[in-house]
């Protein structure tokens, strides 16, 4: 059986593997959300941070998120368009 990392959670492997990947993803998301919340809280509650920085950081974060969403959308669209055929002869 060939395992392809590109399919990730879509892989029909062992159920324990799927549970492990889900727990890794959920744990990472929880830590990222906490880090973003803590960072924004410190950024906006600290009087020593200049106003342009308070404006630029959220704009930059929105741009990075938008680019990531476009990349994910294109990857999903590309996976749907690909025709895989089996050459096991």
C-alpha positions in Angstrom: 0.0 0.0 0.0 1.4 3.4 -1.0 0.8 6.2 1.4 0.7 9.7 0.0 1.1 12.6 2.4 -0.8 14.9 0.1 -4.2 13.4 1.0 -3.6 13.6 4.8 -6.8 12.9 6.7 -8.5 11.7 3.5 -6.3 8.6 3.5 -8.2 5.4 4.2 -5.5 4.0 6.4 -5.7 2.6 9.9 -8.4 4.3 12.1 -5.8 5.0 14.8 -3.7 6.9 12.3 -6.7 9.1 11.5 -7.3 9.7 15.2 -3.7 10.6 15.7 -3.7 13.1 12.8 -7.0 14.7 14.1 -5.6 15.1 17.6 -2.4 16.7 16.2 -4.3 19.1 14.1 -6.8 20.0 16.8 -4.0 20.5 19.4 -2.0 22.7 17.0 -5.1 24.8 16.2 -5.8 25.3 19.9 -2.2 26.5 20.5 -2.3 28.8 17.5 -5.6 30.4 18.5 -4.2 31.0 22.0 -1.0 32.5 20.6 -2.9 34.8 18.3 -5.3 35.8 21.1 -2.5 36.5 23.5 -0.4 38.4 20.9 -3.3 40.6 19.9 -4.2 41.2 23.5 -0.7 42.4 24.2 -0.5 44.4 21.0 -3.6 46.4 21.6 -3.4 46.8 25.3 0.2 48.0 25.4 0.3 51.8 25.2 4.0 51.7 24.0 3.1 50.1 20.7 2.8 52.8 17.9 -0.5 53.2 16.1 0.9 52.2 12.6 2.1 48.9 14.1 -1.4 48.3 15.6 -2.9 48.9 12.1 -0.3 47.0 10.1 -0.2 43.8 12.1 -3.9 42.9 11.6 -3.7 43.9 7.9 -0.6 41.6 7.4 -2.3 38.7 9.2 -5.4 39.1 7.1 -3.3 39.0 3.9 -1.5 35.9 5.1 -4.8 34.1 5.9 -6.2 35.2 2.5 -3.2 33.8 0.7 -3.4 30.5 2.6 -7.1 30.1 1.8 -6.4 30.7 -1.9 -3.7 28.1 -1.9 -5.9 25.6 -0.1 -8.7 26.3 -2.5 -6.5 25.9 -5.6 -5.0 22.6 -4.2 -8.5 21.2 -3.6 -9.6 22.2 -7.1 -6.4 20.7 -8.5 -7.0 17.4 -6.7 -10.5 17.2 -8.2 -9.3 17.8 -11.7 -6.5 15.2 -11.6 -7.1 11.9 -13.2 -5.2 9.1 -11.5 -4.9 5.8 -13.2 -3.3 2.7 -12.0 -0.3 1.3 -13.9 0.2 -2.0 -12.0 0.5 -4.1 -15.1 
